[in-house]
Amino acid sequence: MNNSKLYVFQFHRTKKSQIANPESQIPNPKSQIPNHFHNFFIEKETEMMILNNI
């Protein structure tokens, strides 16, 4: 269970960074958000994805 959660989490992060990547040249106000907050929200999103997939 732990491994699959980590895999989904990694995949989700990769997907997000690919989406965000083309805009990385543009200054992004969201990047001012501290990283741990950002990670927290991604983790919550991922937990919801996992719960929905069960």
N, CA and C atoms as an extended XYZ file, in Angstrom:
162
Properties=species:S:1:pos:R:3:atomname:S:1:resname:S:1:resid:I:1 pbc="F F F"
N         0.838       -1.203        0.000 N   MET     1
C         0.000        0.000        0.000 CA  MET     1
C         0.871        1.251        0.000 C   MET     1
N         1.886        1.273        0.884 N   ASN     2
C         2.759        2.442        0.958 CA  ASN     2
C         3.471        2.711       -0.359 C   ASN     2
N         3.967        1.644       -0.998 N   ASN     3
C         4.677        1.822       -2.265 CA  ASN     3
C         3.775        2.386       -3.343 C   ASN     3
N         2.553        1.883       -3.415 N   SER     4
C         1.638        2.362       -4.454 CA  SER     4
C         1.264        3.815       -4.193 C   SER     4
N         1.141        4.184       -2.920 N   LYS     5
C         0.822        5.575       -2.593 CA  LYS     5
C         1.966        6.478       -3.047 C   LYS     5
N         3.197        6.042       -2.753 N   LEU     6
C         4.367        6.820       -3.148 CA  LEU     6
C         4.419        6.945       -4.665 C   LEU     6
N         4.135        5.851       -5.365 N   TYR     7
C         4.169        5.875       -6.825 CA  TYR     7
C         3.161        6.873       -7.374 C   TYR     7
N         1.939        6.818       -6.869 N   VAL     8
C         0.898        7.736       -7.334 CA  VAL     8
C         1.301        9.166       -7.019 C   VAL     8
N         1.860        9.369       -5.826 N   PHE     9
C         2.288       10.702       -5.419 CA  PHE     9
C         3.359       11.228       -6.373 C   PHE     9
N         4.359       10.385       -6.670 N   GLN    10
C         5.432       10.777       -7.585 CA  GLN    10
C         4.875       11.088       -8.968 C   GLN    10
N         3.994       10.232       -9.444 N   PHE    11
C         3.404       10.415      -10.768 CA  PHE    11
C         2.632       11.722      -10.829 C   PHE    11
N         1.855       11.978       -9.777 N   HIS    12
C         1.028       13.181       -9.719 CA  HIS    12
C         1.916       14.425       -9.742 C   HIS    12
N         3.009       14.397       -8.984 N   ARG    13
C         3.931       15.534       -8.946 CA  ARG    13
C         4.557       15.752      -10.310 C   ARG    13
N         4.960       14.651      -10.956 N   THR    14
C         5.584       14.751      -12.274 CA  THR    14
C         4.607       15.366      -13.266 C   THR    14
N         3.372       14.898      -13.226 N   LYS    15
C         2.338       15.394      -14.128 CA  LYS    15
C         2.148       16.900      -13.925 C   LYS    15
N         2.073       17.312      -12.661 N   LYS    16
C         1.881       18.723      -12.354 CA  LYS    16
C         3.043       19.560      -12.870 C   LYS    16
N         4.271       19.093      -12.662 N   SER    17
C         5.427       19.890      -13.069 CA  SER    17
C         5.517       19.970      -14.592 C   SER    17
N         5.059       18.936      -15.282 N   GLN    18
C         5.040       18.984      -16.747 CA  GLN    18
C         4.034       20.023      -17.234 C   GLN    18
N         2.903       20.096      -16.555 N   ILE    19
C         1.884       21.079      -16.925 CA  ILE    19
C         2.404       22.494      -16.667 C   ILE    19
N         3.071       22.669      -15.522 N   ALA    20
C         3.530       24.006      -15.127 CA  ALA    20
C         4.762       24.442      -15.920 C   ALA    20
N         5.468       23.494      -16.507 N   ASN    21
C         6.786       23.777      -17.074 CA  ASN    21
C         6.811       24.855      -18.157 C   ASN    21
N         5.906       24.841      -19.141 N   PRO    22
C         5.966       25.860      -20.199 CA  PRO    22
C         5.847       27.280      -19.658 C   PRO    22
N         5.189       27.436      -18.513 N   GLU    23
C         4.968       28.765      -17.956 CA  GLU    23
C         6.093       29.195      -17.023 C   GLU    23
N         7.120       28.353      -16.881 N   SER    24
C         8.141       28.630      -15.868 CA  SER    24
C         8.952       29.887      -16.186 C   SER    24
N         8.929       30.334      -17.442 N   GLN    25
C         9.633       31.569      -17.797 CA  GLN    25
C         8.867       32.790      -17.284 C   GLN    25
N         7.554       32.673      -17.202 N   ILE    26
C         6.720       33.779      -16.738 CA  ILE    26
C         6.787       33.847      -15.210 C   ILE    26
N         7.064       35.036      -14.643 N   PRO    27
C         7.056       35.151      -13.177 CA  PRO    27
C         5.685       34.737      -12.631 C   PRO    27
N         5.704       33.850      -11.670 N   ASN    28
C         4.456       33.270      -11.181 CA  ASN    28
C         4.220       33.669       -9.727 C   ASN    28
N         3.155       34.420       -9.441 N   PRO    29
C         2.882       34.808       -8.050 CA  PRO    29
C         2.687       33.613       -7.123 C   PRO    29
N         2.228       32.492       -7.687 N   LYS    30
C         2.021       31.300       -6.863 CA  LYS    30
C         3.343       30.756       -6.324 C   LYS    30
N         4.444       31.041       -7.022 N   SER    31
C         5.733       30.521       -6.573 CA  SER    31
C         6.184       31.181       -5.274 C   SER    31
N         5.496       32.258       -4.876 N   GLN    32
C         5.799       32.911       -3.596 CA  GLN    32
C         5.280       32.076       -2.422 C   GLN    32
N         4.346       31.176       -2.712 N   ILE    33
C         3.794       30.324       -1.655 CA  ILE    33
C         4.900       29.396       -1.147 C   ILE    33
N         5.110       29.334        0.167 N   PRO    34
C         6.131       28.434        0.718 CA  PRO    34
C         5.916       27.005        0.228 C   PRO    34
N         7.023       26.318       -0.023 N   ASN    35
C         6.974       25.006       -0.662 CA  ASN    35
C         6.199       23.986        0.166 C   ASN    35
N         6.322       24.047        1.506 N   HIS    36
C         5.645       23.027        2.310 CA  HIS    36
C         4.124       23.160        2.208 C   HIS    36
N         3.626       24.373        2.022 N   PHE    37
C         2.188       24.542        1.800 CA  PHE    37
C         1.791       23.887        0.479 C   PHE    37
N         2.571       24.175       -0.554 N   HIS    38
C         2.314       23.625       -1.883 CA  HIS    38
C         2.293       22.100       -1.818 C   HIS    38
N         3.314       21.524       -1.179 N   ASN    39
C         3.399       20.071       -1.058 CA  ASN    39
C         2.216       19.513       -0.277 C   ASN    39
N         1.807       20.238        0.757 N   PHE    40
C         0.667       19.800        1.566 CA  PHE    40
C        -0.587       19.678        0.706 C   PHE    40
N        -0.835       20.694       -0.125 N   PHE    41
C        -2.038       20.664       -0.960 CA  PHE    41
C        -1.953       19.555       -2.001 C   PHE    41
N        -0.788       19.363       -2.587 N   ILE    42
C        -0.620       18.279       -3.566 CA  ILE    42
C        -0.877       16.936       -2.881 C   ILE    42
N        -0.360       16.792       -1.664 N   GLU    43
C        -0.546       15.529       -0.951 CA  GLU    43
C        -2.031       15.284       -0.674 C   GLU    43
N        -2.748       16.329       -0.274 N   LYS    44
C        -4.184       16.185       -0.016 CA  LYS    44
C        -4.916       15.792       -1.305 C   LYS    44
N        -4.556       16.451       -2.393 N   GLU    45
C        -5.149       16.121       -3.697 CA  GLU    45
C        -4.899       14.662       -4.033 C   GLU    45
N        -3.663       14.225       -3.797 N   THR    46
C        -3.276       12.857       -4.131 CA  THR    46
C        -4.046       11.866       -3.274 C   THR    46
N        -4.201       12.183       -1.991 N   GLU    47
C        -4.981       11.308       -1.112 CA  GLU    47
C        -6.401       11.166       -1.637 C   GLU    47
N        -6.979       12.264       -2.084 N   MET    48
C        -8.334       12.211       -2.630 CA  MET    48
C        -8.376       11.345       -3.885 C   MET    48
N        -7.365       11.487       -4.737 N   MET    49
C        -7.291       10.664       -5.955 CA  MET    49
C        -7.262        9.186       -5.588 C   MET    49
N        -6.418        8.861       -4.598 N   ILE    50
C        -6.287        7.462       -4.186 CA  ILE    50
C        -7.618        6.958       -3.635 C   ILE    50
N        -8.267        7.765       -2.798 N   LEU    51
C        -9.559        7.355       -2.234 CA  LEU    51
C       -10.593        7.150       -3.340 C   LEU    51
N       -10.552        8.002       -4.352 N   ASN    52
C       -11.516        7.887       -5.446 CA  ASN    52
C       -11.257        6.657       -6.307 C   ASN    52
N        -9.989        6.217       -6.347 N   ASN    53
C        -9.644        5.080       -7.205 CA  ASN    53
C        -9.934        3.743       -6.546 C   ASN    53
N       -10.147        3.747       -5.238 N   ILE    54
C       -10.398        2.474       -4.535 CA  ILE    54
C       -11.773        1.933       -4.932 C   ILE    54
